[in-house]
Amino acid sequence: LNTRFHEGPVTFSADGSSVIFTRNNFNEGQKGVSEDNNIKLKLYSAQWGNGDWTNVQELPFNSDDYSTAHPALSKDGNLLYFVSDMPGGFGGTDIYVSKYENNNWSVPANLGPAVNTKGNEMFPFADEQGNLYFSSDGHAGLGGLDMFYAKLIQGVMAKKPKNLGE
């Protein structure tokens, strides 16, 4: 999985047989650049087999023109939370969710204004009870990327988040 460029946050399936990870837009020795000549982040998946990670593939909603990063799978592996600066969001980076249906990831849905702000929401994590934890510099807090908690509703919407404090 390692390349000479950035590999970042990862999430594993419950059985450890698959991984989704963040990487610079660099695949099979080729780097991709956006229209503004930047290398964006993308999400990739891989499967464990024969003692190594194989079948590295880009997720279908990636783009050369915006970043997708910081993946987090739900307990059952059917929901993927991640951040992106794709067009149509509320701010810098928003949290999105994609459903795994018919062996494919769906078009991502923005978690909406209860979670996302004009600032940056980052590093989502969904616990076993379906609660979402994330960092934000757009919600009222102590400064910087405060940590927040929000109760998820059917995995795709969230109640107003609470700052976890010091």
C-alpha distance (Angstrom), angle and dihedral (degrees) to the residues before:
residue distance angle dihedral
L1 . . .
N2 3.78 . .
T3 3.77 119.7 .
R4 3.78 130.4 172.6
F5 3.80 88.8 -95.0
H6 3.81 132.4 65.9
E7 3.81 122.3 -52.2
G8 3.76 112.8 179.7
P9 3.78 144.3 163.3
V10 3.81 117.0 7.4
T11 3.78 139.8 -170.3
F12 3.79 126.6 -158.0
S13 3.79 131.5 -151.7
A14 3.81 113.7 -108.6
D15 3.82 91.6 -102.0
G16 3.82 93.6 44.9
S17 3.80 93.6 -121.7
S18 3.79 96.2 118.1
V19 3.78 137.1 34.2
I20 3.79 135.2 -163.8
F21 3.77 113.8 -158.0
T22 3.79 143.2 174.5
R23 3.79 118.8 -114.7
N24 3.77 137.7 162.6
N25 3.79 111.4 -96.4
F26 3.79 91.4 -83.4
N27 3.79 120.8 125.5
E28 3.80 132.3 163.7
G29 3.80 91.7 -7.6
Q30 3.80 94.9 -51.2
K31 3.79 125.8 108.9
G32 3.78 120.3 -151.0
V33 3.77 123.5 -148.2
S34 3.80 132.1 -161.1
E35 3.78 125.7 -122.4
D36 3.82 87.7 -94.4
N37 3.83 89.0 54.6
N38 3.83 97.0 -108.1
I39 3.78 129.0 131.3
K40 3.81 107.0 -124.8
L41 3.80 129.2 -159.4
K42 3.80 120.8 -102.3
L43 3.78 137.4 -172.8
Y44 3.79 119.8 -119.0
S45 3.78 133.5 -176.9
A46 3.80 130.4 -149.3
Q47 3.80 137.6 176.9
W48 3.80 128.7 -135.3
G49 3.80 113.7 -121.7
N50 3.80 139.0 143.9
G51 3.81 91.1 6.5
D52 3.80 96.1 -55.4
W53 3.80 143.6 72.1
T54 3.80 110.5 -94.7
N55 3.78 140.9 173.0
V56 3.82 96.1 42.0
Q57 3.80 107.3 -168.0
E58 3.79 137.1 170.6
L59 3.77 115.9 -116.1
P60 3.81 111.5 -110.7
F61 3.80 98.1 -115.2
N62 3.83 95.8 57.0
S63 3.79 119.4 116.6
D64 3.78 137.1 -169.0
D65 3.82 87.4 -132.5
Y66 3.82 101.8 56.2
S67 3.78 137.6 26.7
T68 3.81 129.5 -109.5
A69 3.80 115.0 -170.3
H70 3.83 150.1 139.4
P71 3.84 99.7 56.2
A72 3.81 122.9 -159.3
L73 3.80 124.3 179.3
S74 3.79 124.7 -149.5
K75 3.80 116.5 -117.8
D76 3.81 92.3 -95.9
G77 3.83 92.5 44.9
N78 3.81 93.5 -123.9
L79 3.81 97.5 108.1
L80 3.77 124.8 56.5
Y81 3.80 118.9 -164.1
F82 3.79 118.4 -165.0
V83 3.80 142.2 149.4
S84 3.77 127.6 -109.7
D85 3.77 142.4 167.6
M86 3.81 91.1 -146.6
P87 3.81 117.3 148.6
G88 3.78 116.8 -83.8
G89 3.79 97.3 40.2
F90 3.79 128.7 126.8
G91 3.80 99.2 -114.9
G92 3.78 146.5 -24.9
T93 3.81 98.4 -34.8
D94 3.81 123.9 -2.3
I95 3.79 132.2 -167.8
Y96 3.80 115.8 -110.4
V97 3.79 134.3 -177.3
S98 3.80 129.2 -147.0
K99 3.82 125.5 -169.1
Y100 3.80 123.3 -137.9
E101 3.81 104.5 -129.9
N102 3.81 130.2 159.7
N103 3.83 91.4 -3.9
N104 3.83 92.3 -55.8
W105 3.78 138.5 92.5
S106 3.81 113.0 -113.1
V107 3.78 126.9 -128.2
P108 3.82 103.9 -75.1
A109 3.79 120.6 -104.9
N110 3.79 121.3 -147.3
L111 3.83 111.5 -122.5
G112 3.80 87.9 -131.4
P113 3.80 138.1 -130.1
A114 3.82 95.9 -48.0
V115 3.84 87.5 71.0
N116 3.79 106.2 16.8
T117 3.82 123.7 68.1
K118 3.79 139.7 173.6
G119 3.79 85.8 -85.3
N120 3.78 130.7 62.6
E121 3.79 124.9 -67.1
M122 3.79 112.3 -166.8
F123 3.82 147.1 165.2
P124 3.83 101.9 30.7
F125 3.79 120.4 -164.6
A126 3.81 127.4 -178.4
D127 3.79 116.2 -155.3
E128 3.82 126.6 -149.1
Q129 3.82 92.0 -90.9
G130 3.80 93.0 54.7
N131 3.79 97.0 -102.6
L132 3.79 118.3 145.6
Y133 3.79 122.2 -137.5
F134 3.80 121.0 -172.7
S135 3.79 144.9 148.5
S136 3.79 124.2 -111.5
D137 3.76 139.3 176.3
G138 3.82 91.3 -170.4
H139 3.81 101.6 65.1
A140 3.80 119.9 75.1
G141 3.76 109.7 -87.0
L142 3.77 148.8 119.1
G143 3.81 93.9 -59.1
G144 3.77 136.8 -83.8
L145 3.79 117.9 29.4
D146 3.81 103.2 -13.6
M147 3.80 118.7 -172.1
F148 3.80 118.9 -112.3
Y149 3.78 138.0 -172.7
A150 3.81 126.4 -150.3
K151 3.78 130.8 177.9
L152 3.81 109.7 -124.5
I153 3.80 120.6 -135.2
Q154 3.82 109.8 -145.5
G155 3.81 86.9 -26.4
V156 3.79 95.4 -77.6
M157 3.80 105.9 72.6
A158 3.76 130.7 41.1
K159 3.76 137.7 -152.0
K160 3.79 118.8 -123.6
P161 3.81 107.4 -63.9
K162 3.78 125.5 -118.1
N163 3.78 124.1 -139.5
L164 3.81 109.7 -119.3
G165 3.80 90.5 -145.8
E166 3.77 127.3 -151.4
